[in-house]
């Protein structure tokens, strides 16, 4: 028989635990005594109530329906789960006080021995035949008022239902054959196989994310002929972004780009980014846009204030080139003047006219 597998060892450990718990608690679901200790003729006991799924009734006790002897037959169908040679249709010789016979295992239950139950016979009673050995037959004759067994003849190669194991086979399996009802061996089959061949590899991929991404891994078959369970790779998405994701940024705004504002965008169902949208108003920025104009603070009708390249307001200046401002230091309209030299000598001044041009006359007056 092949060495115990990790699964088989775990099953035996579970059985040991069930034995310990059952014996300690005295419950009716404690495991049964081995048939070798209980005696082959001990009557089978039923389980009341019936066992739940995953448990088998063995000699009146509910026990885990495992395969303790690793013969490929679960305990619920195995008449001796401690002996790998006993299959679900095993036959074995038996005797009564009146001769020999055979008892058969049928789905985990030993049938009654078919040995004769009547020992007495009348002298001259014709001989009779009975089952024996490996599907053999024997003749019983009446001698001295009792039946006497003759030799067992025409036996087959094996006991019906017996299981024989051979060498290893595919995927950590074990060769196994079963003796047929006619006591001849059936064909060898590979049983108790694992999932895969030692050292084999299996690349796998599966979808991930919301936009057709994939993740991959490569599994390797271990010495126990079972696949390992490596971690998956990171998800490789095929879109620009993950659907539902959002992101934000800060951009320049306002005059001369001196202010800032926040913008956001969202990833749509097609895994592409939507347009940037403003998440708030512009904070900061220049006082004005270059080239922008406004009236002078004093309301001078001939003046204008212009916005410079640095986005700041300049001083009040004439509206036209070479022109003048109307309001002087006194703050009165038309009070602006400048000094000039009259034709007759001396000093004088010129006023800024309503046309925003200097007067051509230089009036005599003491120019300050």
C-alpha positions as CSV (number, residue, x, y, z in Angstrom):
1,X,0.0,0.0,0.0
2,X,1.2,3.5,-0.8
3,X,2.4,5.8,2.1
4,X,-0.4,7.7,3.9
5,X,-1.2,11.0,2.1
6,X,-1.7,14.3,4.1
7,X,-5.4,14.0,3.6
8,X,-5.4,10.5,4.8
9,X,-3.3,11.5,7.9
10,X,-5.8,14.3,8.6
11,X,-8.7,11.8,8.4
12,X,-7.0,9.5,10.9
13,X,-6.4,12.4,13.2
14,X,-10.1,13.3,13.0
15,X,-11.0,9.7,13.8
16,X,-8.7,9.7,16.8
17,X,-10.4,12.9,18.0
18,X,-13.8,11.4,17.6
19,X,-12.7,8.3,19.5
20,X,-11.4,10.4,22.4
21,X,-14.5,12.6,22.5
22,X,-16.9,9.7,22.3
23,X,-15.2,7.7,25.0
24,X,-14.9,10.7,27.3
25,X,-18.5,11.9,27.0
26,X,-20.3,8.6,26.9
27,X,-22.5,9.9,24.0
28,X,-24.3,7.5,21.7
29,X,-22.3,8.8,18.7
30,X,-19.0,7.4,19.9
31,X,-17.1,5.4,17.3
32,X,-17.6,1.6,17.4
33,X,-15.2,-1.1,18.6
34,X,-13.1,-2.6,15.8
35,X,-14.7,-5.8,14.5
36,X,-11.6,-7.8,15.5
37,X,-12.3,-6.9,19.1
38,X,-16.1,-7.0,19.0
39,X,-16.3,-10.4,17.3
40,X,-17.5,-11.2,13.8
41,X,-20.9,-12.5,15.0
42,X,-21.8,-9.4,17.0
43,X,-25.2,-8.1,15.7
44,X,-25.2,-4.8,13.9
45,X,-26.9,-1.9,15.8
46,X,-28.9,0.8,14.1
47,X,-28.5,4.5,14.9
48,X,-31.5,6.3,16.5
49,X,-32.0,9.0,15.3
50,X,-30.5,8.6,11.9
51,X,-27.0,10.1,11.3
52,X,-26.8,13.5,9.7
53,X,-25.1,14.2,6.3
54,X,-21.3,13.5,6.4
55,X,-21.7,10.8,9.1
56,X,-22.2,7.0,8.8
57,X,-23.9,4.6,11.2
58,X,-21.4,1.9,12.2
59,X,-22.4,-0.6,14.9
60,X,-24.9,1.8,16.3
61,X,-22.7,4.9,16.4
62,X,-22.6,8.0,14.1
63,X,-19.0,8.5,13.0
64,X,-17.4,10.7,10.3
65,X,-17.9,9.1,6.9
66,X,-14.2,9.1,6.0
67,X,-12.0,6.5,4.4
68,X,-9.7,5.4,7.2
69,X,-7.9,2.6,5.3
70,X,-7.5,4.6,2.1
71,X,-9.1,2.0,-0.1
72,X,-11.3,4.4,-2.0
73,X,-14.5,3.2,-0.2
74,X,-16.1,5.5,2.3
75,X,-16.9,4.1,5.8
76,X,-20.7,4.0,5.1
77,X,-20.1,1.4,2.3
78,X,-17.1,-0.4,3.8
79,X,-17.7,-3.4,6.1
80,X,-14.2,-3.0,7.6
81,X,-12.7,0.5,7.2
82,X,-9.6,-0.7,9.0
83,X,-8.8,-3.3,6.3
84,X,-8.0,-2.0,2.8
85,X,-8.7,-5.5,1.3
86,X,-12.3,-5.4,2.3
87,X,-14.5,-3.9,-0.4
88,X,-18.2,-3.1,-0.5
89,X,-19.1,-6.6,-1.8
90,X,-16.5,-8.7,0.1
91,X,-17.2,-12.3,1.0
92,X,-15.6,-14.3,3.8
93,X,-16.0,-17.8,5.1
94,X,-18.1,-18.4,8.2
95,X,-19.2,-21.4,10.2
96,X,-22.2,-22.5,12.2
97,X,-22.4,-25.3,14.6
98,X,-23.6,-27.4,11.6
99,X,-21.0,-26.6,9.0
100,X,-19.3,-23.9,6.9
101,X,-20.7,-21.2,4.6
102,X,-20.1,-17.6,3.4
103,X,-21.2,-14.2,4.6
104,X,-21.3,-11.2,2.2
105,X,-20.8,-7.5,2.6
106,X,-23.5,-5.4,1.0
107,X,-22.9,-1.6,1.1
108,X,-21.3,-1.7,4.5
109,X,-23.4,-4.4,6.2
110,X,-22.4,-8.0,6.6
111,X,-25.2,-10.4,5.7
112,X,-26.1,-13.4,7.8
113,X,-23.9,-16.5,7.4
114,X,-25.4,-18.9,4.9
115,X,-24.0,-22.0,6.7
116,X,-26.5,-24.8,7.5
117,X,-28.5,-24.2,10.6
118,X,-29.7,-27.8,10.8
119,X,-27.2,-30.2,12.1
120,X,-29.2,-33.4,12.2
121,X,-30.0,-35.7,9.3
122,X,-31.6,-39.0,8.8
123,X,-29.3,-41.9,7.7
124,X,-29.7,-42.3,3.9
125,X,-30.5,-38.6,3.3
126,X,-29.0,-37.6,-0.1
127,X,-25.9,-35.4,0.0
128,X,-26.3,-31.7,-0.3
129,X,-24.1,-28.8,-1.6
130,X,-23.1,-25.6,0.2
131,X,-21.0,-22.5,-0.5
132,X,-17.4,-22.4,0.5
133,X,-14.2,-20.6,0.0
134,X,-13.8,-18.4,-3.1
135,X,-17.1,-19.0,-4.8
136,X,-16.5,-22.7,-4.4
137,X,-18.9,-25.5,-3.6
138,X,-18.6,-28.4,-1.2
139,X,-20.6,-31.5,-0.7
140,X,-22.1,-32.3,2.7
141,X,-22.9,-35.9,3.4
142,X,-25.0,-37.4,6.2
143,X,-22.9,-39.5,8.5
144,X,-24.0,-40.8,11.8
145,X,-27.0,-38.5,11.8
146,X,-24.9,-35.3,11.2
147,X,-23.8,-33.4,8.2
148,X,-20.1,-33.6,7.4
149,X,-18.3,-31.1,5.1
150,X,-16.5,-32.4,2.0
151,X,-13.6,-30.7,0.2
152,X,-14.2,-27.2,-1.3
153,X,-13.9,-27.4,-5.1
154,X,-14.1,-25.1,-8.1
155,X,-12.8,-22.1,-6.2
156,X,-12.0,-18.8,-8.0
157,X,-8.9,-16.7,-7.8
158,X,-10.1,-14.5,-5.0
159,X,-12.8,-13.8,-2.4
160,X,-15.6,-11.8,-4.0
161,X,-15.4,-8.2,-3.0
162,X,-11.8,-8.3,-2.0
163,X,-9.6,-5.3,-2.9
164,X,-6.0,-5.6,-4.0
165,X,-3.6,-2.7,-4.4
166,X,-0.6,-2.5,-6.7
167,X,2.0,0.1,-7.6
168,X,1.7,3.8,-8.1
169,X,-0.1,5.3,-11.2
170,X,-1.2,8.6,-12.7
171,X,-1.2,11.7,-10.4
172,X,0.0,10.1,-7.2
173,X,-2.7,7.4,-7.6
174,X,-2.6,3.7,-6.6
175,X,-3.4,0.8,-8.8
176,X,-6.4,-1.1,-7.4
177,X,-8.5,-4.0,-8.5
178,X,-11.6,-5.7,-7.0
179,X,-12.6,-9.3,-7.0
180,X,-15.8,-9.8,-9.0
181,X,-18.9,-11.7,-7.9
182,X,-17.6,-14.8,-9.7
183,X,-14.4,-14.6,-7.7
184,X,-12.2,-13.5,-10.6
185,X,-10.1,-10.4,-10.5
186,X,-11.4,-7.3,-12.3
187,X,-9.2,-5.0,-14.3
188,X,-6.6,-2.7,-12.6
189,X,-7.7,0.8,-12.3
190,X,-5.9,3.9,-11.0
191,X,-7.6,5.1,-7.8
192,X,-7.1,7.9,-5.3
193,X,-5.6,10.1,-7.9
194,X,-4.6,13.7,-7.2
195,X,-5.6,16.8,-9.1
196,X,-2.5,17.0,-11.3
197,X,0.9,15.5,-12.2
198,X,3.9,16.5,-10.0
199,X,5.7,19.5,-11.4
200,X,3.1,20.5,-13.9
201,X,2.2,24.2,-14.3
202,X,-1.0,25.8,-15.2
203,X,-1.2,29.5,-16.2
204,X,-4.5,31.2,-15.3
205,X,-6.1,34.5,-16.0
206,X,-9.4,36.1,-14.9
207,X,-11.1,39.4,-15.5
208,X,-10.8,42.2,-12.9
209,X,-11.7,45.8,-12.5
210,X,-14.6,47.5,-14.3
211,X,-13.0,48.1,-17.8
212,X,-11.9,44.7,-19.1
213,X,-8.7,44.4,-17.0
214,X,-7.1,41.0,-16.3
215,X,-4.9,39.5,-13.6
216,X,-2.8,36.3,-14.0
217,X,-1.0,33.7,-12.0
218,X,0.7,30.4,-12.6
219,X,-0.1,27.4,-10.4
220,X,2.3,24.5,-9.8
221,X,1.5,20.9,-8.9
222,X,3.2,19.9,-5.8
223,X,4.6,16.5,-4.6
224,X,1.1,15.6,-3.3
225,X,-0.3,16.0,-6.8
226,X,-2.4,19.0,-5.8
227,X,-2.3,22.5,-7.2
228,X,-0.8,25.3,-5.0
229,X,-2.6,28.6,-4.6
230,X,-0.3,31.5,-5.5
231,X,-1.3,35.1,-5.3
232,X,-2.8,36.9,-8.3
233,X,-0.9,39.6,-10.1
234,X,-2.1,43.2,-10.0
235,X,-5.1,44.0,-12.2
236,X,-4.1,45.3,-15.6
237,X,-6.9,47.7,-16.7
238,X,-7.3,48.6,-20.3
239,X,-8.9,52.0,-19.9
240,X,-7.4,55.4,-18.9
241,X,-8.8,55.1,-15.4
242,X,-11.0,53.1,-13.1
243,X,-14.7,53.8,-13.6
244,X,-16.0,56.0,-10.8
245,X,-12.6,57.4,-9.9
246,X,-12.1,61.2,-9.5
247,X,-9.1,63.5,-9.4
248,X,-8.5,67.2,-8.9
249,X,-5.9,69.8,-9.8
250,X,-5.1,73.5,-9.1
251,X,-4.8,75.8,-12.1
252,X,-3.9,79.5,-12.6
253,X,-6.7,82.0,-13.2
254,X,-7.6,85.6,-13.1
255,X,-5.7,88.6,-14.5
256,X,-2.2,87.8,-15.5
257,X,-2.8,84.3,-14.1
258,X,-2.0,85.5,-10.7
259,X,-4.9,83.7,-9.1
260,X,-5.7,80.0,-8.5
261,X,-8.7,77.7,-8.6
262,X,-9.5,74.0,-8.2
263,X,-10.8,71.8,-11.0
264,X,-12.1,68.2,-10.8
265,X,-12.9,65.4,-13.3
266,X,-14.5,62.0,-13.1
267,X,-13.8,58.6,-14.8
268,X,-16.9,57.5,-16.7
269,X,-18.3,54.0,-17.3
270,X,-16.1,53.6,-20.4
271,X,-13.0,54.2,-18.2
272,X,-12.1,57.5,-19.9
273,X,-11.7,60.9,-18.1
274,X,-14.5,63.5,-18.5
275,X,-13.8,67.2,-18.9
276,X,-12.3,69.3,-16.2
277,X,-14.9,71.4,-14.3
278,X,-14.4,74.2,-11.8
279,X,-14.9,73.2,-8.3
280,X,-14.9,76.8,-7.0
281,X,-14.3,80.4,-7.9
282,X,-10.9,82.0,-8.7
283,X,-9.0,83.2,-5.7
284,X,-6.6,86.1,-6.3
285,X,-5.4,87.4,-9.7
286,X,-4.3,90.9,-10.9
287,X,-6.4,94.0,-10.2
288,X,-7.2,94.5,-13.9
289,X,-6.6,93.1,-17.4
290,X,-3.8,94.7,-19.5
291,X,-5.2,97.5,-21.7
292,X,-8.4,97.9,-19.6
293,X,-9.3,101.5,-18.9
294,X,-11.4,103.4,-16.4
295,X,-12.1,107.0,-15.4
296,X,-9.8,109.0,-13.2
297,X,-10.5,108.9,-9.5
298,X,-11.2,112.7,-9.5
299,X,-13.6,112.4,-12.4
300,X,-11.4,114.3,-14.8
301,X,-13.3,114.4,-18.2
302,X,-10.0,114.6,-20.1
303,X,-8.3,111.8,-18.2
304,X,-8.2,108.0,-18.2
305,X,-6.5,105.4,-16.0
306,X,-5.0,102.4,-18.0
307,X,-4.2,98.9,-16.8
308,X,-0.5,98.0,-17.3
309,X,1.2,94.8,-18.3
310,X,1.5,93.7,-14.7
311,X,-2.3,93.9,-14.3
312,X,-2.2,96.9,-12.0
313,X,-3.8,100.3,-12.5
314,X,-1.6,103.2,-13.6
315,X,-2.0,107.0,-12.9
316,X,-4.6,109.3,-14.4
317,X,-3.3,110.4,-17.8
318,X,-4.7,112.5,-20.8
319,X,-7.1,110.8,-23.0
320,X,-5.4,111.9,-26.1
321,X,-1.7,112.1,-26.9
322,X,-0.4,115.6,-26.4
323,X,-3.5,116.6,-24.6
324,X,-4.1,117.8,-21.0
325,X,-6.1,117.1,-17.9
326,X,-8.8,119.5,-16.9
327,X,-8.6,119.3,-13.1
328,X,-5.6,120.8,-11.3
329,X,-4.5,120.7,-7.7
330,X,-7.5,122.7,-6.6
331,X,-9.8,119.8,-7.6
332,X,-12.0,122.1,-9.8
333,X,-12.9,121.4,-13.4
334,X,-10.8,123.6,-15.8
335,X,-8.4,124.6,-13.0
336,X,-5.4,122.9,-14.5
337,X,-2.8,125.2,-16.0
338,X,0.9,125.3,-17.0
339,X,3.4,128.1,-17.2
340,X,4.3,129.7,-20.5
341,X,6.2,132.7,-21.9
342,X,4.1,135.5,-23.4
343,X,5.2,137.4,-26.6
344,X,5.8,140.6,-24.7
345,X,8.1,139.0,-22.2
346,X,7.5,138.1,-18.6
347,X,5.7,135.0,-17.5
348,X,2.2,133.7,-18.0
349,X,0.1,130.5,-18.1
350,X,-2.1,128.3,-20.3
351,X,-5.3,126.5,-19.2
352,X,-6.5,123.0,-20.3
353,X,-9.6,123.7,-22.4
354,X,-12.8,121.6,-22.6
355,X,-11.4,120.2,-25.8
356,X,-8.6,118.6,-23.6
357,X,-6.0,120.6,-25.4
358,X,-3.9,123.5,-24.0
359,X,-5.0,127.0,-24.9
360,X,-2.8,128.7,-27.5
361,X,-2.8,132.0,-25.7
362,X,-0.3,132.6,-23.0
363,X,-2.0,135.0,-20.6
364,X,0.2,137.3,-18.7
365,X,0.2,136.3,-15.1
366,X,2.7,135.5,-12.5
367,X,3.3,131.8,-12.9
368,X,3.9,130.1,-9.7
